[in-house]
């Protein structure tokens, strides 16, 4: 088998596995309400597979450096959520989506120009959460309407995530760890929810998922930080495992707190 054919077959397998994973997770999100849906949405269901495939092709230093860039992008995603949550209360999907995406691109660009260190990326996340969490608090509690899935929903989501995986895998050898880390953190889950849920159930319910997601993004950022710290010391496999355990553990803790609050 030629190297080119082997690469294409491997890439197709990676795209299919990742697409199946994210489609399943997004369906769970639709059926579980804004709180649980937000916890599922902030699991590493798109970034995780991207980093796994990067780890298969690159060394631990590449993963550690990419994690610093990803941590900065996480701060930009927090502001993406804030922008969408506020605008979706009164505006159509296109306006809310384009404005949120423009804010994300602008902040990512500014952070890239600043060349933040690991500590700088942590500070950026702390500032983002300190500013945005209080602002979205009153938009978190909205009842999720019944959702009727359309024929193009699953193909659209599968196409989005498959394109991301293909882009990360193909470009990582050319653009280096920093850009790979940025590409891996493109908020595909949030983008798919904006494009699919908003036209059917309206802005406020979709925004409620985004607003609740900010708490999950704290654990997501902690997972990225863990991956950076562990990669050079323990290797990529252990670093990725610790990052996943951090994200899952944090979201399980949030789920337990929400259940306890309901019980009261």
Secondary structure, 3 states (H helix, E strand, C coil): CCHHHHHHHHHHHHHHHHHHHHHHHHHHHHHCHHHHHHHHHCCCCCHHHHHHHHHHHCCHHHHHHHHHHHHHHHHHHHHHHHHHHHHCCCCCHHHHHHHHHHHHHHHHHHHHHHCCCHHHHHHHHHHHHHHHHHHHHHHCCCCCCCCCCCCHHHHHHHHHHHHHHHHHHHHHHHHHHHHHHHHHCCCHHHHHHHHHHHHHHCHHHHHHHHHHHHHHHHHHHHHHHHHHHHHHHHCHHHHHHHHHHHHHHHHHHHHHHHHHHHHC
